[in-house]
Amino acid sequence: MTTIQKREHNRYPVSISCELIVSSQRLHAEMKNLSGGGAAIVFERSLTAGEVLTVSFFLTEDGIEDPERSPFECAASVRWSKPVGARGFEAGLQFLSPSSDQRELLKDFLKQAG
């Protein structure tokens, strides 16, 4: 029997640098997809499912940051993590309680990406 997984949010492929704050350390990651509810990142080390961290990134247009736009910063929960060869690890993040402003920021950005 095949299980079909319905996602609440469409995912969009992106290439966005982001920062993670994990156990009081600020670390760099690369975002590979983004949705209204979370993101997939490539990271240098494994993360633990259930771990809570802060993710921060600028939503760019054609790879250029808008100096008028604030970065998106939100607490996120690690949903899964797996090794991806020589690149390190990939992890899925679920945004935890983004503000209405943050949701609008994401919604506007994802409209352009779609």
N, C-alpha and C positions, 0 to 999 in steps of 0.2 A: 504494500500500500504506500502510495506517495503522499507526503505531507506538503501542502502548499502553505508557505509562510507569507502572510499578508503583513506588510509594514504600514505603520501609521503615517510615516513621512517618506516621500520620495527622496532618494539619494542622488547627489550630483557629483560627478568627478571633479576634483579641484587639485590644485597644487599650491598650498598655502603654508608658509612657515608659521609655526605657533610656539608658544611657550607654555610649559607645564610647571606648576608648583606642586612638587611631590615631597612630602615630609620636609617642608621648609626649604627645599632646594629648587632653584629656578633652572629648568632644563629645556633644551631645544627639541622640537619634533617637527615632522612634516605631515600635514593633513592630506589625505588622498581622496576622501569623499566627505560630503557634508549634507546634512538634512536639517529640518527644523527641530529635530529631537536629539541630534548627536552627530558624531563624526567618527571616521576611522583614521588612525594616525600610524605613522611608521616612527619607531622610537629606538634608541640604542640599547635599551634593556627591557626585561620583562616587567609587566605590571601585573598585579594580582586582581582577579575578578572581585568586585565589591569594594575595592580601594577607592577612596574619594580624593580628588585632586582639583586644582583650579587650572582651567585652560584659558589662554588669552591669545587672540589673533586679530589682525586687521582684515576686513573684507575689502579686497582690492577690485579695481576695475581695470581689465587688461594688464594685470600684474602690477599696477601702480596704486599705492596707498593714497587715499584721499585725506589730506591733512585736516580737513574740517570734520572728519568722521572719527568718533571715539572707537577704541578697540572693543571687540566683543570679549567680555571676561565673565566666566561663569564657573560655578562648581560643577563637577562632572563625576559620574561613577563609572568605573571600568567594568564593562559587561563581559569582555573576553580578551584574551591575549594569546598570541601564538608566534613562534619563531618564523622568520621569512628569509632563511638563508643568510648570506653575508651582509644583508642590509640591517639586521638586528631583529626587531620584533614589530608586529602589527597589533594594534589594540582597538577595540570598539569602545567609544565613550558615549554615555547618555547624559545630556545636559540635565542638571537638577534645578528646578524652579527658576528658569530665566525670567527676568523682569519683562513687563509688557514692552518696554523700549527695546530690550534685547531681542524679543520675539519679532518685533517689527523690523529691526535691522536685518535679521536673518531672512525674514520673508521677502523684503525688498531685494536683497542680494540674490536669493535663490530664484526670484522671478527673472532676473537678468541672466542667470546661469542656465535657466531652462529654455 
